[in-house]
Amino acid sequence: MRAPFQIQGQLIAPGAHALVDLALPKLNSHTFLSMPVHVVHGKKEGPCLFVSAAIHGDELNGVEIIRRLLDVKSLRRLSGTLIAVPVVNVYGLIHQSRYLPDRRDLNRSFPGSAAGSLAARVAHVLMEEIVRRCTHGIDLHTGAIHRTNLPQIRANLDDPETDRLARAFGVPVLLNSTLRDGSLREAATVLGIRMLLYEAGEGLRFDEFCIRAGLTGVQNVMRELGMLGGSRRQARETAPFVARSSAWVRAPESGLLRTLVPLGARVQRDEILGFISDPATGTQHPVVAQTRGVVIGRIEIPTVHEGEAVYHIARFRDDHEEVAGEVEAFQQDCLDDAAALDPPIV
């Protein structure tokens, strides 16, 4: 029999699922806040995986992914321990904001400090109570408000173990991403914890396709780690495409943007991606791709200012037309997935 899992003085027996509230600094109204943490402690030995969402309080797809993950019946036969944190930045969720009340970005505040800023204190709680106990991690993100991202995994693909898990996740696009100072992924890597970052969808919005792809991906990683039984379930048995770099296309002028290419589209260098029109004169300015690749991110509202990032293009060594085709097929397969138990969000 495994030993119980201990957190915040609470003992969680093997085979049990417990909800633990980690105390956070109060609101200025004297309202008490806590970070909700679900611990599923399997009866068998295995890895300890944390899955976190809403480090940016306006990124909601991950919250729904974790809700559905905790309803998966195969968790009853879990090997190892799953620690699921549906809302890390509770302050941001309340205020529908990416940031904390001190205007700091929590994902630039790790590993944090018990005596630092509000952001540093929240980061410290997550690191000390959750991350340090784990062997692996998956952090769930979306694009910012009014920006949407194609489902993708960002990770250090030069590390063989991380690369193996990234490929197991099962999305068509992997982005070899460097570590950012102060990020959760950087702080976890320093501790020797392999981490994946899942990006999909838009801030303050649910996206059924992105949620289903993320839920399947997390389960695929858990199966790859031996935490769940059965084989990995993928919409298509195709090796993912790895992007080693990406670039943003910025608005050449201010005005109203008419987009011409969708997420996942293959584009060529010097191709027109859209037009920005002056709302007063009607003068049009083309938005032109500076590189060939596949669109993995895009602004979702027409109003733009000069210099604003409007398209995110990933560069691939593989044939770009094939990447775009796999992305389209992956999206359709996710939405047609008959194994999904929850009614789709429409």
Stockholm file with secondary structure:
# STOCKHOLM 1.0

chainA/1-346         MRAPFQIQGQLIAPGAHALVDLALPKLNSHTFLSMPVHVVHGKKEGPCLFVSAAIHGDELNGVEIIRRLLDVKSLRRLSGTLIAVPVVNVYGLIHQSRYLPDRRDLNRSFPGSAAGSLAARVAHVLMEEIVRRCTHGIDLHTGAIHRTNLPQIRANLDDPETDRLARAFGVPVLLNSTLRDGSLREAATVLGIRMLLYEAGEGLRFDEFCIRAGLTGVQNVMRELGMLGGSRRQARETAPFVARSSAWVRAPESGLLRTLVPLGARVQRDEILGFISDPATGTQHPVVAQTRGVVIGRIEIPTVHEGEAVYHIARFRDDHEEVAGEVEAFQQDCLDDAAALDPPIV
#=GR chainA/1-346 SS CCCCEEETTEEECTTEEEEEEEEECCCTTSCCEEEEEEEEECSEEEEEEEEEECSSTTCCHHHHHHHHHTTCGGGGGCEEEEEEESCSCHHHHHHTCSSCTTSCCGGGSCSCCTTSCHHHHHHHHHHHHTGGGCSEEEEEECCCTTEEEEEEEEECTTSHHHHHHHHHHCCSEEEECCCCTTCHHHHHHHTTCEEEEEEEEETTCCCHHHHHHHHHHHHHHHHHTTSSCSCCCCSSCCCCEEEEEEEEEECSSSEEEEECCCTTCEECTTCEEEEEECTTTCCEEEEECSSCEEEEEEECSSEECTTCEEEEEEEESSCHHHHHHHHHHHHHHHHTCTTCCSCCCC
#=GC SS_cons         CCCCEEETTEEECTTEEEEEEEEECCCTTSCCEEEEEEEEECSEEEEEEEEEECSSTTCCHHHHHHHHHTTCGGGGGCEEEEEEESCSCHHHHHHTCSSCTTSCCGGGSCSCCTTSCHHHHHHHHHHHHTGGGCSEEEEEECCCTTEEEEEEEEECTTSHHHHHHHHHHCCSEEEECCCCTTCHHHHHHHTTCEEEEEEEEETTCCCHHHHHHHHHHHHHHHHHTTSSCSCCCCSSCCCCEEEEEEEEEECSSSEEEEECCCTTCEECTTCEEEEEECTTTCCEEEEECSSCEEEEEEECSSEECTTCEEEEEEEESSCHHHHHHHHHHHHHHHHTCTTCCSCCCC
//
